[in-house]
Amino acid sequence: MEEVLEVEQIEPPAKRLRLLKRGLDGRRFQPEGSDSDVWSVSDSDQEFIPSESEGEESWTPSPPAQRRQKTFASIAWQDSRLAVPSDASTGISSGSSASSGSSSRFPDTGWADAMFQHFRQPLEEAAKTGLGSRAIKLGTDCSGAEAPWFALKAICSELASQLAVNLKVQHQFACDILPISQHFIVQNSKPMFLFEDLRERTDVGYCLQSEMMMPVPSHLDLYVAGFPCKDFSILNSKRPCLQGPHAATFHGVVGYIKRHQPATFLLENVQGIAMRKKGEAKAPITEVMEILRALDGYEVKGWKVNSSDYHLPQNRVRVYIVGVHRRAKLRRPLDAWSVSIRGMAKRSKVPAQSFLLDDSEIEVQSELERLEIQQVERGRMPIAGGRWIEVNRQIRKQLGVRPEEGPLIPKGCGWSRFLSQRVQDTLELQAIRALKKVKGGKDLSRLNLFAEISRSVLYGSCRPRETPCLTPGSKIWAYTRQRWLIGPEMLALQGFPVDELNLEGLTDQHIRFLAGNAMSVPVVGLFLYAIFAFVEFDSEPDPMTLD
């Protein structure tokens, strides 16, 4: 854990879309402002960057349609519009368990209980001064897979079982421009309002459930947003940061805070935001913090944390920023939170291997069947040339690989037969690099190694017992299984209760995208726990009105 009080002087290496009745299958999208037909995703940042590709099996976004003037009546939900309660009871009740009671196929990381034990004393004090006496009002922007909602569900369950505190959370609104996220949200978290585009909201916004303009909730207790990471990518050669095409979304988040004044806010972004651009004196985080600290009435502080330090076997470095308005009382100054955040660090006892489904599970079999059908339809992949051939030859030379040495990964082994020649070579080189660091034999089936193979070997990584950073375009190869991770496994490695989710209508590619774009549930849960422990909310919040 590292605070982001000052700039890290680190130099990095060199639409609107609608959910239609025809469903999500086959829909492809590309971030606005893109000028490339093919995209891949960086390891340390969940964002898109231009890259080479030879047509290997992957979900490559395609150009978006020209943005059209909003036609509210044109929005149609799959099958029928999901009925979401319009009353204030929509949300989480700590009276119900965060678990469905059925056995899960994935390990229980135990993050919620472990963090509760650390925060027990301040949470007991918070309960005496009003925590649980009224519902907590939540709003999320850039909602994605709603990790904050699932974290709160687990926290409420702990408060109920350990302190008999019946904390309720009212999910006032969610907002996401992508139909995949909208589909997931209405099937799982079911907020009162689901808005389409935060950039077009003011005091009112277009609600996808009611198909009309609705008032945007004000004076929330919790506001959580993961504003777009693309412009801060450490592998994005341009790295436009707050001058980039997605800056409007960040300013939309700031605009919501300024206009509607939530008692607390929690923002998330990639580690690139804390890295100085070449030739720049300061990192983008400096400007971001200046903008947030200029908001009237807010005290703001940020931290850099890694998911691998908080109960998950995944290397994922992110920056979290907390803001507290003066109408909420700080029980402990923000500067003093670092001790607790650092003290909660706990590496996962469960290796990433334990998050893999058995190959006989229906999700694995379904993905295998899809790949086999796709292979028949496409025919044999052509042998493509490119700069990667010479790059990989030089890497082999540096690794001391002799020309006569045979491959570590037999040709056509496992799911490698569905990969292009370039990606197969990346897979082989990752194995060679990994074994150079491992003492013993060359039996990859006995090593819990995970490699990112969706891009050049120069930018990928291979890790034992934990995965590289999961991203929307990830192909994380598990050498013991000779296949890459599928969507439900990636969601589980982000801390989601996968076997409790409604994933109907979503393909594996959709689920992988959602997982790669999500916040890690235990990490966002860490900061939500801290807010409940160290912030005292108004006994009666301001009514939800227009400013």
C-alpha positions as CSV (number, residue, x, y, z in Angstrom):
1,M,0.0,0.0,0.0
2,E,1.3,3.4,-0.9
3,E,-0.2,6.8,-0.3
4,V,-0.6,9.1,-3.2
5,L,0.0,12.4,-1.4
6,E,2.7,13.5,-3.7
7,V,3.5,12.6,-7.3
8,E,5.4,9.5,-8.0
9,Q,8.3,10.6,-10.2
10,I,8.2,7.4,-12.2
11,E,8.6,7.4,-16.0
12,P,6.6,4.6,-17.7
13,P,7.9,2.4,-20.6
14,A,7.6,3.4,-23.9
15,K,-21.8,5.9,-28.8
16,R,-23.8,5.7,-27.8
17,L,-24.8,2.0,-27.6
18,R,-28.2,0.6,-26.7
19,L,-29.4,-2.7,-25.3
20,L,-31.7,-4.0,-28.1
21,K,-34.3,-6.8,-28.1
22,R,-32.0,-8.9,-30.4
23,G,-29.7,-9.3,-27.4
24,L,-26.0,-8.9,-26.7
25,D,-24.7,-11.9,-28.6
26,G,-22.3,-10.9,-31.3
27,R,-22.4,-7.2,-30.4
28,R,-18.9,-5.6,-30.7
29,F,-17.9,-2.1,-29.7
30,Q,-14.9,0.1,-29.6
31,P,-14.1,3.1,-27.3
32,E,-15.1,6.4,-28.7
33,G,-12.3,8.4,-30.3
34,S,-10.4,5.4,-31.5
35,D,-8.7,5.4,-34.8
36,S,-7.6,1.8,-34.9
37,D,-9.5,-1.3,-36.1
38,V,-7.7,-3.6,-33.7
39,W,-7.1,-3.1,-30.0
40,S,-5.5,-5.0,-27.1
41,V,-5.3,-4.4,-23.4
42,S,-2.3,-3.5,-21.2
43,D,-1.3,-5.7,-18.2
44,S,-1.2,-3.1,-15.5
45,D,-4.0,-0.9,-16.7
46,Q,-7.5,-1.8,-17.7
47,E,-7.6,0.1,-20.9
48,F,-7.3,-0.2,-24.7
49,I,-4.1,0.4,-26.6
50,P,-3.3,-0.1,-30.3
51,S,-1.6,-3.4,-31.0
52,E,-0.7,-6.0,-33.6
53,S,-3.1,-8.9,-34.2
54,E,-3.4,-11.8,-36.7
55,G,-7.0,-12.6,-36.0
56,E,-6.5,-15.0,-33.1
57,E,-9.6,-15.8,-31.1
58,S,-10.3,-12.7,-29.1
59,W,-12.9,-10.1,-28.6
60,T,-11.7,-7.2,-30.7
61,P,-13.9,-4.1,-30.6
62,S,-15.2,-2.7,-33.8
63,P,-15.8,1.0,-34.6
64,P,-18.9,2.5,-33.0
65,A,-21.8,3.9,-34.9
66,Q,-22.0,7.6,-35.4
67,R,-23.4,9.2,-32.3
68,R,-27.0,10.0,-32.9
69,Q,-29.4,12.4,-31.3
70,K,-31.1,10.8,-28.3
71,T,-34.3,9.1,-29.2
72,F,-35.7,7.9,-25.9
73,A,-38.4,5.7,-27.4
74,S,-35.9,3.7,-29.4
75,I,-34.5,2.0,-26.3
76,A,-35.9,-1.5,-25.8
77,W,-34.9,-4.0,-23.2
78,Q,-34.1,-7.6,-24.0
79,D,-37.4,-9.6,-23.8
80,S,-39.2,-7.1,-21.6
81,R,-38.2,-4.2,-19.5
82,L,-37.0,-5.3,-16.1
83,A,-39.3,-4.0,-13.4
84,V,-37.1,-2.3,-10.8
85,P,-38.9,-1.1,-7.7
86,S,-39.4,2.7,-7.7
87,D,-39.7,3.0,-3.9
88,A,-36.8,3.7,-1.6
89,S,-36.5,0.1,-0.4
90,T,-34.5,-0.9,-3.4
91,G,-31.1,-2.0,-2.2
92,I,-29.3,-4.2,0.4
93,S,-30.5,-5.3,3.8
94,S,-28.1,-6.7,6.3
95,G,-30.8,-8.9,7.5
96,S,-30.1,-11.2,4.5
97,S,-26.8,-13.0,4.1
98,A,-24.3,-12.1,1.5
99,S,-24.3,-15.7,0.6
100,S,-27.2,-17.6,-1.0
101,G,-26.5,-20.5,1.3
102,S,-25.6,-22.9,-1.6
103,S,-22.1,-24.2,-2.0
104,S,-19.8,-22.2,-4.3
105,R,-17.5,-23.7,-6.8
106,F,-14.9,-21.0,-6.0
107,P,-12.8,-20.4,-2.8
108,D,-14.1,-18.2,-0.1
109,T,-11.3,-15.6,0.4
110,G,-12.8,-14.5,3.8
111,W,-12.0,-10.9,3.1
112,A,-15.1,-9.4,4.7
113,D,-14.7,-11.2,8.0
114,A,-10.9,-10.5,8.2
115,M,-11.4,-6.8,7.5
116,F,-14.3,-6.6,10.0
117,Q,-12.1,-8.0,12.7
118,H,-9.6,-5.3,12.0
119,F,-12.3,-2.6,12.1
120,R,-14.4,-4.1,14.9
121,Q,-13.7,-1.4,17.5
122,P,-14.3,1.7,15.4
123,L,-17.4,0.0,13.9
124,E,-18.8,-0.7,17.4
125,E,-18.3,3.0,18.1
126,A,-20.0,3.9,14.9
127,A,-22.9,1.7,15.7
128,K,-23.3,3.6,19.0
129,T,-23.4,6.9,17.2
130,G,-26.0,6.0,14.5
131,L,-24.6,3.5,12.0
132,G,-27.5,1.4,11.0
133,S,-30.1,3.8,12.4
134,R,-31.1,4.7,8.8
135,A,-30.5,3.5,5.3
136,I,-27.2,4.5,3.5
137,K,-27.9,6.1,0.1
138,L,-25.6,4.8,-2.6
139,G,-25.0,6.0,-6.2
140,T,-22.5,4.6,-8.7
141,D,-21.2,6.0,-12.0
142,C,-19.2,4.1,-14.6
143,S,-20.8,1.2,-12.8
144,G,-19.5,-1.7,-14.8
145,A,-20.1,-4.9,-12.8
146,E,-21.0,-3.0,-9.6
147,A,-18.2,-4.2,-7.4
148,P,-19.1,-1.6,-4.7
149,W,-22.6,-3.0,-4.5
150,F,-21.3,-6.6,-3.9
151,A,-18.7,-5.3,-1.4
152,L,-21.5,-3.5,0.5
153,K,-23.6,-6.7,0.4
154,A,-20.8,-8.6,2.2
155,I,-20.1,-5.8,4.7
156,C,-23.8,-5.5,5.6
157,S,-23.9,-9.3,6.2
158,E,-20.9,-9.0,8.6
159,L,-22.4,-6.1,10.5
160,A,-25.6,-8.1,11.0
161,S,-23.9,-11.3,12.1
162,Q,-21.2,-9.8,14.2
163,L,-22.7,-6.6,15.7
164,A,-26.4,-7.2,15.1
165,V,-26.4,-3.9,13.1
166,N,-29.2,-4.0,10.5
167,L,-27.6,-1.7,8.0
168,K,-29.6,-1.1,4.8
169,V,-28.2,0.3,1.6
170,Q,-30.5,2.0,-0.9
171,H,-29.0,1.8,-4.4
172,Q,-30.3,5.1,-5.6
173,F,-28.8,5.0,-9.1
174,A,-26.3,3.4,-11.4
175,C,-25.0,4.6,-14.7
176,D,-23.0,3.1,-17.5
177,I,-22.9,3.8,-21.3
178,L,-22.1,0.2,-22.3
179,P,-25.0,-2.2,-22.9
180,I,-23.1,-5.2,-21.5
181,S,-22.8,-3.4,-18.1
182,Q,-26.5,-2.2,-18.3
183,H,-27.6,-5.8,-18.9
184,F,-25.5,-7.0,-15.9
185,I,-26.7,-4.3,-13.6
186,V,-30.4,-4.7,-14.2
187,Q,-30.1,-8.5,-13.6
188,N,-28.0,-8.2,-10.4
189,S,-27.9,-5.0,-8.5
190,K,-31.2,-3.5,-9.7
191,P,-30.8,0.2,-8.7
192,M,-33.8,2.6,-8.5
193,F,-32.6,4.5,-11.6
194,L,-30.3,3.3,-14.3
195,F,-28.9,6.3,-16.3
196,E,-27.2,5.9,-19.6
197,D,-24.6,8.7,-19.9
198,L,-23.3,10.8,-17.0
199,R,-22.0,13.4,-19.4
200,E,-25.5,14.3,-20.4
201,R,-27.0,14.4,-16.9
202,T,-27.5,17.6,-14.9
203,D,-30.3,17.8,-12.3
204,V,-32.2,15.3,-14.4
205,G,-31.1,12.4,-16.6
206,Y,-32.6,9.8,-18.9
207,C,-33.6,6.7,-17.0
208,L,-33.4,3.4,-19.0
209,Q,-36.0,1.6,-16.8
210,S,-38.7,4.2,-16.9
211,E,-37.8,5.5,-20.4
212,M,-38.2,9.1,-19.3
213,M,-36.2,11.9,-17.7
214,M,-35.9,11.5,-14.0
215,P,-34.4,13.6,-11.2
216,V,-30.8,12.7,-10.4
217,P,-30.5,11.8,-6.7
218,S,-28.7,14.3,-4.6
219,H,-27.0,14.3,-1.1
220,L,-26.0,10.7,-1.2
221,D,-24.0,9.1,1.6
222,L,-21.8,7.2,-0.8
223,Y,-20.9,8.0,-4.4
224,V,-18.5,5.6,-6.1
225,A,-17.1,5.9,-9.6
226,G,-14.2,4.4,-11.6
227,F,-13.7,7.0,-14.3
228,P,-12.1,5.9,-17.6
229,C,-8.5,4.7,-17.5
230,K,-7.7,4.8,-21.2
231,D,-6.1,8.2,-21.2
232,F,-3.8,7.4,-18.3
233,S,-2.4,4.1,-19.7
234,I,1.3,3.5,-19.1
235,L,1.3,1.6,-22.4
236,N,-0.6,4.2,-24.3
237,S,2.0,6.0,-26.4
238,K,0.0,9.2,-26.4
239,R,-1.2,9.2,-22.8
240,P,-3.3,12.3,-23.2
241,C,-4.5,12.1,-19.6
242,L,-6.9,15.0,-18.8
243,Q,-6.6,16.3,-22.3
244,G,-7.7,13.0,-23.8
245,P,-11.1,12.0,-25.4
246,H,-12.3,10.5,-22.2
247,A,-11.6,13.5,-19.9
248,A,-15.3,14.6,-20.3
249,T,-16.3,11.5,-18.2
250,F,-13.9,12.5,-15.4
251,H,-15.2,16.1,-15.4
252,G,-18.7,14.6,-15.4
253,V,-17.9,12.8,-12.2
254,V,-16.5,16.0,-10.7
255,G,-19.6,17.8,-11.9
256,Y,-21.9,15.3,-10.1
257,I,-19.9,15.8,-6.9
258,K,-20.0,19.6,-7.2
259,R,-23.7,19.7,-8.1
260,H,-25.1,17.0,-5.8
261,Q,-22.7,17.0,-2.9
262,P,-22.5,13.4,-1.6
263,A,-21.3,13.1,1.9
264,T,-18.4,10.8,0.8
265,F,-17.0,9.8,-2.6
266,L,-14.7,7.0,-3.6
267,L,-13.0,7.1,-7.0
268,E,-10.7,4.5,-8.7
269,N,-8.2,4.5,-11.5
270,V,-5.1,2.7,-12.8
271,Q,-1.6,3.2,-11.5
272,G,-0.7,5.1,-14.6
273,I,-2.5,8.1,-13.2
274,A,0.3,8.4,-10.6
275,M,3.2,8.1,-13.2
276,R,4.9,11.1,-14.7
277,K,4.8,11.4,-18.5
278,K,8.0,11.7,-20.3
279,G,9.0,15.3,-20.3
280,E,6.5,16.3,-17.7
281,A,7.4,17.6,-14.3
282,K,4.3,16.2,-12.5
283,A,2.1,13.1,-12.8
284,P,-1.5,13.4,-13.8
285,I,-2.6,12.6,-10.2
286,T,-1.4,16.1,-9.2
287,E,-3.9,17.8,-11.4
288,V,-6.7,15.3,-10.5
289,M,-6.1,15.9,-6.8
290,E,-6.0,19.7,-7.3
291,I,-9.4,19.5,-9.1
292,L,-10.9,17.4,-6.4
293,R,-9.5,19.4,-3.5
294,A,-10.9,22.5,-5.1
295,L,-14.4,21.2,-4.6
296,D,-16.1,23.3,-1.8
297,G,-16.3,21.5,1.5
298,Y,-14.3,18.3,0.7
299,E,-11.2,16.8,2.3
300,V,-9.5,14.4,-0.1
301,K,-6.8,11.8,0.0
302,G,-5.6,9.0,-2.2
303,W,-3.8,5.6,-1.9
304,K,-2.2,3.2,-4.2
305,V,-3.0,-0.5,-3.5
306,N,-2.5,-3.9,-5.0
307,S,-5.3,-6.5,-5.1
308,S,-2.7,-9.2,-4.3
309,D,-2.2,-7.6,-0.9
310,Y,-5.9,-7.9,-0.1
311,H,-7.0,-11.5,-0.3
312,L,-6.9,-12.0,-4.0
313,P,-4.2,-13.9,-6.0
314,Q,-4.1,-11.3,-8.7
315,N,-1.4,-8.6,-9.4
316,R,-3.6,-5.5,-9.8
317,V,-2.3,-2.0,-8.8
318,R,-4.9,0.7,-8.6
319,V,-5.3,4.2,-7.1
320,Y,-8.3,4.9,-4.8
321,I,-9.3,8.4,-3.8
322,V,-11.6,9.2,-0.9
323,G,-13.4,12.5,-0.4
324,V,-15.4,13.5,2.7
325,H,-17.7,16.5,2.8
326,R,-17.8,18.7,5.9
327,R,-21.4,17.8,6.6
328,A,-20.1,14.3,7.5
329,K,-18.0,14.1,10.7
330,L,-14.6,12.5,10.4
331,R,-14.0,10.3,13.5
332,R,-10.4,9.8,12.3
333,P,-8.6,12.2,10.0
334,L,-7.9,11.0,6.5
335,D,-4.2,11.2,7.1
336,A,-4.6,8.6,9.8
337,W,-6.4,6.1,7.7
338,S,-3.1,4.9,6.2
339,V,-2.3,2.8,9.3
340,S,-5.5,0.8,9.0
341,I,-5.2,0.4,5.2
342,R,-1.7,-0.8,5.6
343,G,-2.6,-3.0,8.5
344,M,-5.3,-4.8,6.6
345,A,-2.9,-6.1,3.9
346,K,-3.1,-9.8,3.8
347,R,-1.9,-12.0,0.9
348,S,-4.3,-14.7,-0.3
349,K,-3.7,-18.1,1.2
350,V,-5.4,-19.6,-1.8
351,P,-3.5,-19.8,-5.1
352,A,-5.0,-18.7,-8.3
353,Q,-5.1,-22.3,-9.4
354,S,-7.9,-23.0,-6.9
355,F,-10.1,-20.5,-8.8
356,L,-10.1,-22.6,-11.9
357,L,-13.2,-24.6,-12.7
358,D,-12.9,-28.3,-13.5
359,D,-12.7,-28.8,-17.2
360,S,-15.9,-30.8,-17.1
361,E,-17.9,-27.8,-15.9
362,I,-20.6,-26.6,-18.3
363,E,-19.0,-23.1,-18.8
364,V,-15.6,-24.6,-19.8
365,Q,-17.3,-27.1,-22.1
366,S,-19.5,-24.4,-23.7
367,E,-16.5,-22.2,-24.4
368,L,-14.5,-25.2,-25.8
369,E,-17.5,-26.1,-28.1
370,R,-17.7,-22.5,-29.3
371,L,-14.0,-22.4,-30.1
372,E,-14.2,-25.7,-32.0
373,I,-17.2,-24.5,-34.1
374,Q,-15.4,-21.2,-34.8
375,Q,-12.3,-23.0,-35.9
376,V,-14.3,-25.1,-38.4
377,E,-16.0,-22.0,-39.7
378,R,-12.8,-20.0,-40.1
379,G,-10.6,-22.8,-41.3
380,R,-6.9,-23.0,-40.7
381,M,-5.3,-19.7,-39.6
382,P,-2.8,-18.3,-42.1
383,I,0.8,-18.1,-41.1
384,A,1.3,-14.4,-40.7
385,G,4.5,-12.5,-40.8
386,G,5.3,-9.3,-39.0
387,R,7.8,-7.5,-36.7
388,W,7.0,-10.0,-33.9
389,I,9.0,-12.7,-35.6
390,E,12.3,-10.8,-35.4
391,V,11.4,-9.5,-31.9
392,N,10.8,-13.0,-30.6
393,R,14.0,-14.3,-32.3
394,Q,16.0,-11.7,-30.4
395,I,14.3,-12.7,-27.1
396,R,15.2,-16.3,-27.7
397,K,18.8,-15.3,-28.3
398,Q,18.8,-13.3,-25.0
399,L,17.3,-16.3,-23.1
400,G,19.9,-18.6,-24.5
401,V,17.5,-20.8,-26.4
402,R,19.4,-23.0,-28.9
403,P,17.8,-23.5,-32.3
404,E,17.7,-27.3,-31.9
405,E,15.8,-27.2,-28.7
406,G,12.2,-28.5,-28.9
407,P,9.2,-26.6,-27.8
408,L,8.0,-26.6,-24.2
409,I,4.4,-26.4,-25.3
410,P,3.7,-29.2,-27.8
411,K,2.0,-27.8,-30.9
412,G,-1.7,-28.1,-30.7
413,C,-1.7,-28.8,-26.9
414,G,-4.9,-27.9,-25.2
415,W,-6.5,-24.7,-26.3
416,S,-3.3,-23.5,-27.9
417,R,-4.6,-25.0,-31.2
418,F,-7.1,-22.1,-31.3
419,L,-4.3,-19.5,-31.1
420,S,-2.6,-17.7,-34.0
421,Q,1.1,-18.5,-34.7
422,R,2.1,-15.2,-32.9
423,V,0.2,-15.9,-29.8
424,Q,1.4,-19.6,-29.7
425,D,5.0,-18.2,-29.8
426,T,4.2,-15.8,-27.0
427,L,2.9,-18.7,-25.0
428,E,6.2,-20.6,-25.6
429,L,8.4,-17.6,-24.7
430,Q,6.5,-16.9,-21.5
431,A,7.1,-20.5,-20.5
432,I,10.8,-20.3,-21.3
433,R,11.2,-17.1,-19.3
434,A,9.3,-18.5,-16.4
435,L,11.3,-21.7,-16.2
436,K,14.6,-19.8,-16.2
437,K,13.5,-18.5,-12.8
438,V,12.2,-21.8,-11.4
439,K,14.6,-24.4,-9.9
440,G,13.9,-28.0,-10.9
441,G,12.6,-29.7,-14.0
442,K,10.6,-28.4,-17.0
443,D,7.3,-30.0,-16.2
444,L,5.0,-27.1,-16.6
445,S,2.0,-29.2,-15.6
446,R,3.3,-29.2,-12.0
447,L,3.9,-25.4,-11.8
448,N,1.1,-23.0,-11.0
449,L,2.1,-20.5,-13.6
450,F,-0.2,-17.9,-15.2
451,A,0.8,-15.9,-18.2
452,E,-0.7,-13.0,-20.1
453,I,-0.6,-13.9,-23.8
454,S,-3.0,-11.4,-25.4
455,R,-0.2,-9.1,-26.5
456,S,3.5,-9.0,-27.2
457,V,5.8,-11.0,-24.9
458,L,7.6,-7.7,-24.3
459,Y,4.6,-6.4,-22.3
460,G,3.1,-9.6,-21.0
461,S,4.1,-11.2,-17.7
462,C,4.1,-14.7,-16.2
463,R,3.5,-15.2,-12.4
464,P,3.5,-18.1,-10.0
465,R,0.4,-18.7,-7.8
466,E,-1.2,-15.5,-8.9
467,T,-2.4,-14.1,-12.2
468,P,-1.2,-11.0,-14.0
469,C,-3.6,-8.1,-14.0
470,L,-7.0,-9.0,-15.4
471,T,-8.1,-6.7,-18.2
472,P,-11.0,-6.6,-20.6
473,G,-9.0,-8.2,-23.4
474,S,-7.0,-10.6,-21.2
475,K,-6.0,-14.1,-22.2
476,I,-4.5,-15.5,-19.0
477,W,-3.0,-18.9,-19.7
478,A,-3.0,-21.5,-17.0
479,Y,-0.1,-23.9,-17.8
480,T,-1.5,-26.7,-15.6
481,R,-4.7,-26.7,-17.6
482,Q,-3.4,-25.8,-21.0
483,R,-6.1,-23.2,-21.5
484,W,-6.9,-19.6,-20.7
485,L,-9.2,-18.4,-18.0
486,I,-12.9,-18.1,-18.8
487,G,-15.2,-15.3,-17.7
488,P,-16.6,-16.8,-14.4
489,E,-13.0,-17.6,-13.2
490,M,-12.0,-14.0,-13.9
491,L,-15.0,-12.7,-12.0
492,A,-14.1,-15.0,-9.1
493,L,-10.5,-13.7,-9.1
494,Q,-12.0,-10.2,-8.7
495,G,-13.9,-11.3,-5.6
496,F,-17.4,-11.6,-7.1
497,P,-19.8,-14.3,-5.7
498,V,-20.0,-15.8,-9.2
499,D,-22.4,-18.6,-8.3
500,E,-24.9,-16.1,-7.0
501,L,-24.9,-13.9,-10.1
502,N,-27.5,-13.9,-12.9
503,L,-25.3,-14.1,-16.1
504,E,-28.1,-15.1,-18.4
505,G,-27.8,-13.5,-21.8
506,L,-24.0,-12.8,-21.5
507,T,-21.4,-14.6,-23.5
508,D,-18.1,-15.6,-22.0
509,Q,-16.5,-12.8,-23.9
510,H,-18.9,-10.4,-22.3
511,I,-18.2,-11.8,-18.8
512,R,-14.4,-11.5,-19.4
513,F,-14.9,-7.9,-20.4
514,L,-16.9,-7.1,-17.2
515,A,-14.3,-8.8,-15.0
516,G,-11.4,-7.0,-16.6
517,N,-13.1,-3.6,-16.2
518,A,-14.2,-4.1,-12.6
519,M,-12.9,-3.0,-9.3
520,S,-11.7,-5.8,-7.1
521,V,-14.5,-6.4,-4.6
522,P,-12.2,-6.8,-1.5
523,V,-10.3,-3.7,-2.3
524,V,-13.3,-1.4,-2.8
525,G,-14.7,-3.2,0.3
526,L,-11.6,-2.1,2.2
527,F,-12.3,1.6,1.6
528,L,-16.0,1.2,2.2
529,Y,-15.2,-0.4,5.6
530,A,-12.9,2.5,6.4
531,I,-15.7,5.0,5.5
532,F,-18.2,3.3,7.8
533,A,-15.6,3.0,10.6
534,F,-14.2,6.6,10.4
535,V,-17.0,8.7,9.0
536,E,-20.2,9.7,10.9
537,F,-23.1,10.5,8.5
538,D,-25.9,12.9,9.2
539,S,-28.7,11.3,11.3
540,E,-31.1,12.5,8.7
541,P,-29.8,13.1,5.2
542,D,-31.1,15.9,3.0
543,P,-34.1,14.8,1.0
544,M,-33.5,13.7,-2.6
545,T,-34.4,16.9,-4.4
546,L,-33.1,18.9,-7.2
547,D,-30.6,21.6,-6.4
